[in-house]
Amino acid sequence: MEIFERYKKNRTENNHEEVVRNSQRLFQLKEYNGEIWLTYENELVCPCSMLKDEPVNAVCEMRKLYIERTPKLQRL
């Protein structure tokens, strides 16, 4: 195998491993206010109990919860 081919293969493998590590870091579960929540980049997204809802209703609820948790000064 040529040096270039080995480099390309190693780079592809390393990129995949980095994506896996990032996905594990970005998407987590966290306890908040007595419930388990889905998080993205350590930010609360939605409580797991909401996952049984219809997608449109779930998104509306996520937006509502986000607005409630965002300080009023940031909303201006």
C-alpha positions as CSV (number, residue, x, y, z in Angstrom):
1,M,0.0,0.0,0.0
2,E,1.3,3.4,-0.9
3,I,1.9,6.1,1.7
4,F,-0.9,8.2,0.3
5,E,-3.4,5.4,0.5
6,R,-2.4,4.6,4.1
7,Y,-2.7,8.3,4.9
8,K,-6.2,8.5,3.3
9,K,-7.3,5.3,5.1
10,N,-6.0,6.5,8.5
11,R,-7.6,9.9,8.0
12,T,-11.0,8.4,7.2
13,E,-10.8,6.2,10.2
14,N,-9.8,9.1,12.5
15,N,-12.6,11.3,11.1
16,H,-15.1,8.6,11.9
17,E,-13.8,8.1,15.4
18,E,-14.0,11.9,16.0
19,V,-17.6,11.9,14.8
20,V,-18.5,9.1,17.2
21,R,-16.8,10.9,20.1
22,N,-18.6,14.1,19.2
23,S,-22.0,12.4,19.0
24,Q,-21.4,10.9,22.5
25,R,-20.4,14.3,23.8
26,L,-23.2,16.3,22.1
27,F,-26.2,14.0,22.8
28,Q,-26.7,13.1,26.5
29,L,-29.3,12.6,29.2
30,K,-29.5,14.9,32.2
31,E,-31.6,15.1,35.3
32,Y,-33.4,18.4,35.6
33,N,-36.4,19.4,37.9
34,G,-37.0,15.8,38.8
35,E,-37.1,14.5,35.2
36,I,-34.6,13.0,32.7
37,W,-34.1,15.3,29.8
38,L,-32.5,14.9,26.4
39,T,-29.6,17.4,25.9
40,Y,-27.7,18.7,23.0
41,E,-24.3,20.4,23.7
42,N,-25.3,20.3,27.4
43,E,-28.4,22.3,26.7
44,L,-31.8,20.9,27.7
45,V,-33.9,19.9,24.7
46,C,-36.9,18.1,26.1
47,P,-38.0,15.8,28.9
48,C,-37.9,12.1,28.0
49,S,-41.6,11.8,29.1
50,M,-42.5,14.0,26.1
51,L,-41.2,11.5,23.6
52,K,-44.6,9.8,23.5
53,D,-46.2,13.0,22.0
54,E,-46.8,13.6,18.3
55,P,-43.8,15.4,16.7
56,V,-45.5,18.7,16.1
57,N,-46.8,18.8,19.6
58,A,-43.4,17.8,21.0
59,V,-41.7,20.6,19.0
60,C,-44.2,23.2,20.3
61,E,-43.6,22.0,23.8
62,M,-39.8,22.1,23.3
63,R,-40.1,25.7,22.1
64,K,-42.3,26.6,25.1
65,L,-39.8,25.0,27.5
66,Y,-36.9,26.8,25.9
67,I,-38.6,30.1,26.1
68,E,-39.4,29.5,29.8
69,R,-35.8,28.6,30.6
70,T,-34.2,31.5,28.6
71,P,-33.6,34.6,30.7
72,K,-35.9,37.5,29.7
73,L,-33.0,39.7,28.8
74,Q,-31.9,37.3,26.1
75,R,-35.3,37.4,24.5
76,L,-35.1,41.1,23.6
